[in-house]
Amino acid sequence: AQSVSQHNHHVILSEAASLELGCNYSYGGTVNLFWYVQYPGQHLQLLLKYFSGDPLVKGIKGFEAEFIKSKFSFNLRKPSVQWSDTAEYFCAVTGTASKLTFGTGTRLQVTL
Amino acid sequence: DAGVTQSPTHLIKTRGQQVTLRCSPKSGHDTVSWYQQALGQGPQFIFQYYEEEERQRGNFPDRFSGHQFPNYSSELNVNALLLGDSALYLCASSPGPSDSPLHFGNGTRLTVT
C-alpha cells in the first residue's frame, strides 16, 4: 500500500522567506506525485504534478518541486513566500490506480 | 467552464440517520471520485465512479455507497451515521478513470451529532 509522510505540520514564515516543505512517499512501483493547496475557505487546487521526465517541476504561483527517486521524496519549494501563500499544503501520490493518497498536510502561515 | 460543484455546503445530521451528498463534475469530465477529509487530516479516498459503476474503492465500510447518473453527476450516500463520519466530503472529477483527479469541489461539511 502506498503512503505519504509530510514532516512539517505547521510552518510559520515571514514574508520573503524561502520555503521548503518535505514530502516522502512509500510505494514500490512507478508513481505520480502531486502538490495541492487549500486556501482558507476554498477548494483543493493543484499546484504542480510530476509524472515523468525532468525531476524538477514548476507549478503555479512560483512553486516548484523536485522528485528525488533515491530518497522517495518530492519536496515543495518557493524562493520567496508572500502573505497570500498562507494555506494548507498537501502532498499526494498515485500508483497504478488513479486514486490519490494524501499526506496529512502542512499548514503554512506567512506573517507580514 | 464550470468547475466541480457540490451540494449542500453544510449539513447537520443525527447519529443513525442517512445522508446524501451530490456532485456535478467539471464540464467534459466523466469520472467522479469521493474523498473524506477529517479535521486535521488529508483527504482519504472513498470510491470512484465511471460509466455509472463503482470502479475503485478505498477502505470504507458498506455504509458508504454511491451512484453515478448518465449525465456523470454523482451521489454519495452514508447510512447509519456515526459521530466519526463528521468530516468534509470532497468530490473530484477527471477526464477518465485512469486519470488522477485534478479538479476538486468545495466540499460538503457534514456534522453528525
Contacts between the chains, C-beta under 8 A, distances in Angstrom:
chain1	res1	chain2	res2	distance
A	4	B	42	7.5
A	32	B	100	6.1
A	34	B	100	7.1
A	36	B	104	7.9
A	42	B	106	7.1
A	43	B	3	7.8
A	43	B	4	7.5
A	43	B	90	7.8
A	43	B	104	4.9
A	43	B	105	5.9
A	43	B	106	4.6
A	43	B	107	6.8
A	44	B	43	7.4
A	44	B	90	6.8
A	44	B	92	7.9
A	44	B	104	4.0
A	45	B	104	7.6
A	46	B	102	5.1
A	46	B	103	7.9
A	49	B	100	7.8
A	49	B	102	7.6
A	90	B	42	5.3
A	90	B	43	7.5
A	92	B	42	7.6
A	94	B	100	5.0
A	97	B	56	5.7
A	98	B	33	8.0
A	98	B	48	7.2
A	98	B	56	7.4
A	98	B	94	6.9
A	98	B	97	6.5
A	98	B	98	5.5
A	98	B	99	6.0
A	98	B	100	5.0
A	98	B	101	7.4
A	99	B	33	6.7
A	99	B	45	4.4
A	99	B	48	6.4
A	99	B	56	5.5
A	99	B	58	6.8
A	99	B	100	8.0
A	100	B	33	7.9
A	100	B	35	7.6
A	100	B	43	7.3
A	100	B	45	6.5
A	100	B	92	8.0
A	100	B	100	6.0
A	100	B	101	6.5
A	101	B	45	7.1
A	102	B	42	3.2
A	102	B	43	5.1
A	102	B	44	7.3
A	103	B	42	5.3
A	104	B	40	7.3
A	104	B	41	5.7
A	104	B	42	5.1
A	105	B	40	7.9
A	105	B	41	7.5
A	105	B	42	5.2
